[in-house]
Amino acid sequence: MNKIRMQLMLCGGTGCDSTGSERVREALLQEIQKQDLAGEVEIVVTGCNGFCAVGPVMVVQPEGIFYQKIKPEDAAELVEEHFLKGRPLKRLFYKEPGSKDIIPKMDDIPFFSSQMFRTMRNKGLIDPEVIDEYIARDGYFAVAKALTEMTPDGIVDEMLASGLRGRGGAGFPAGMKWKFAKQAQGDVKYVLCNADEGDPGAFMDRSILESDPHAVLEGMIIAAKAINAHKGYIYCRSEYPLAVKRLDIAISQAKAYGLLGEDILGSGFDFDIEVYQGAGAFVCGEETALMRSIEGKRGMPRPRPPFPAHKGLWEKPTILNNVETLANVPQIILKGGEWYASVGTETSKGTKVFALSGDVNNIGLVEIPMGTSLRTLVYDIGGGVPKKRKFKAVQLGGPSGGCVPEDYLDTPIDYEAIAKVGAIMGSGGAIVMDNRTCMVDMARYFMDFIQDESCGKCTPCREGTKQMLTILENICKGKGRPGDIERLQELAHVVGRSSLCGLGQTASNPVLSTLRYFREEYEAHIEQKECPAKICPDLVHFEVVPDLCKRCGLCFKDCPSDAITWKKKEVAVIDKDKCIKCMSCYDRCKFDAIL
Amino acid sequence: MKTNTHPHHPDITGEMWTRMDEIIANGKGQPGSLITVLRECQEVVGYLPSELLSHISHGLVLPTSQVFGVATFYSFFSLTPKGRHIVRVCTGTACYVKGIKEAMGRIDTTFDLKEGETTEDRRFTLEGVRCLGACGLAPVMVVDKDIYGDVTSNKVINILEKYE
C-alpha cells in the first residue's frame, strides 16, 4: 500500500471558490493521476484559509509551503516540479507587497505570523465535511467531558472564569447569559446560534461555519447541557449557501456518530439541532427579532425585559450566542477557563477574529489576541494601504460602529478602549479606508443602510434615521445648509436614547464618529460645496490639467460615455455635459493630470 | 376541500401547484413554518404572486395579513416576477469603498437597469444585497450562482454580456 506523503490543503471557502479553486482541484487531480502520484499525494478541500486576497490558495503539508493565485494552467508544472521532483514552484510563492520579498512558508508570512489561532485553529487543516478529521483534532472531546464529568454549574463556572464575552457585538459575558438561563424555571429551553451575520464587512462567522462547523455544534451541545435544553436552532443567513450545506452535513454526521440526537455518548442527555434559514433582514441579528423570525413572524424586536434568558423563543428560556462565541466554547471546556483568560486585557479576554478588508494590502480573516493595537492589525498584518495612498481611517463595528483615524491607531483592541475612541468592537469587521474615501459619504452610506433595514416598529428609529439620511444626502449633493451639523447631532441624540433595540440605539454612531474626527469634511461640503476626497458626484468636476497630461490617451479609452476627446499627441479634453463622473479616467491616469 | 382548488395564474403550471401543495401540507400545523414554506414556494415559481400568497394562507390556516406581512418584510421574498438572470451586487462596506457604486452606474447606463428593477425583456434583475461576506474579492457581483470578484466599472459589462 502506498503511503500519503503529501497533503495539498486547497482552500474551498467562498473567496477561493469564486476565484476558481474547484477548477484548480480538477486540474491538479488530473495531473496527479497522470504522474501516477494518486497514492502519495492527496488533495484536501478545506474551509476558508483566511487569506482571501490572494486566492485560490493552497498549503502543501507537511512542508507548510504556501501557494497563491493558482490557476488551472499551473497544475501540470506544479505537480511535476514540486510533487514529483521536490522542487517547489517559486513563481506561485507569496510576495510581500512592500519589500517584494518572496516568502515560501505560510508560517513566515507576516499576515499569518502575528496571529494566534484559537477560534480558527482548524481552518485550512481539516476537511469540514469529514467529521473524523475534526475528531482527530480533539473534536467532541469537550462534549464528552461536559456530558460525563461535569455538572451544569461546573460548565457555567468554567465559562465565567474564561471571561469570554459575546463576539456578536455587544460583548455581554457569555457565562452570565448561561447562568441566567440555567436558573430560569421551565422544562423546555432553547439554545440558539446567531449565524445571521449581517454587518457589512464581517465574514468571520461564515468562514467558521464553512471551515469548522463541528466546533459550533459542539459549543451548542455544551451550552444545552449547561441549561438543560434539548432543542437548538442555528439561524443562518440564506446568503451563505455553502455554510448551510456544511452545517447540514455536519449535523447528519454527528447524529450518525451518536454525538447529537438522543442519548448522546450514552450519557442519557438528548439534544437536537436544526438549521433555520433567514430571509434577508438585518434586524434579525437582534436577539428578540431573531426569535420572532424563527417563530415564522416578521422579525421585529420587542422591549426587554423580559430577557430571552427568561422568555425567549416561544416564550421559553433561551440562550442566544453568536457563531464565534460558540466556537470558542469547546476549548474553554477542554483546557479550562483560566487557560482562555491567560491572553487578553483586563476586561477583554482571549482572541478576536477580524475581517480585514477595504483599502488594505492583505485582505482576509485575522485572529489576534485582545490587547493587540489597531496599528498592528492594519500595518503589520494588513500590510498597510495599497497604491501608495494614505491611510485615513479604519471602520470598526459596521453600521453600529465608528471610524478610528490615524492618531488613535495605537488603541489596544479591547471592548472598552475601542468604545472610548467612538467605535465599537462589534462583530469584528475592520474596513480600512484610504484618503480617497469621503467620510460624509461613508456616514450617508451607513445611514442609508440603517434606514433601509429599520423594521419600522418604533418611531425614533423609523423616522429619525430617515431625517438624518435626508440631511446627509443633501450635504453630499451640495445642498447642505448652515446648522445641518447641529441638527444631525440633535437627531443622533434622540434616536440613540429613545430607540427600542440596538439597531436604532447605535444607528447614529457612524455619523457621530465621523463628525468627531472629520468635522472639517462636513464643513467643506456645506460651506464651500466641495468634496475634499472627490467622491460625491455632485460636488466634483473632472478636468484635464494640460501641463501634466502626457497625451497617452488612456483616459479616452476607458471613458464609457464618450465624454473625452483625444487624438494622438494631443491633450485630452473632458466634456462636462457628457461626463457621468464614474472616475474611470481619474483612476486610470498615471500622471495625476485629471483633477 | 378548498386547498385543492387552485387559482388561475399564467406563471404557475399544474405541476408547480402539485409540488407546492406538498410543501404547504408539510408546513401545515408546524409552528414557525411560514418562512420556510414561502421560501420553498418561491423556489418553485420564481416569485410570490399575490394569488399564491392567498393560497398559502388558506393552506396553512393563517391570516392572509400575516402571510403578506411576512412576505413583504423580508428582502428575500419578491412579489413581482424576476428576470432570467439575477444579478446581485454586493453593497457592503468593502465593496462600497472599492467602487460598486460606479459599477452599478455602468449597468444602468448600459441596460437601463437600476437596483430593484428588472429589464423590460426580463433578461436581468438587479438586486443590491447586503454584504455577501466575500470582502476579499470586493467589489463583488453574483450572477445566478456565479461569483465574480474585483468587478470594477470597466469589467462589469463584459461579464453581463455573457448572460443571454
Interface residues (C-beta under 8 A of the other chain):
Chain A: T14 G15 D17 S18 T19 C52 A53 G55 E197 G198 D199 P200 G201 A202 F203 R206 S207 S238 E239 Y240 Y276 Q277 G278 A279 G280 A281 F282 S293 I294 E295 G296 K297 R298 G299 W314 A355 S357 G358 D359 I363 G364 Q395 G398 G429 I431 M433 T437 Y445 F446 F449 E453 C455 D558 P560 S561 I580 C582 M583 S584
Chain B: P31 G32 S33 L34 I35 T36 L38 R39 Q66 G69 V70 F73 Y74 S75 F76 F77 T91 G92 T93 A94 Y96 V97 K98 G99 E102 G105 R106 T109 V129 R130 C131 L132 G133 A134 C135 G136 L137 A138 V140 D146 I147 Y148 G149 S153 N154
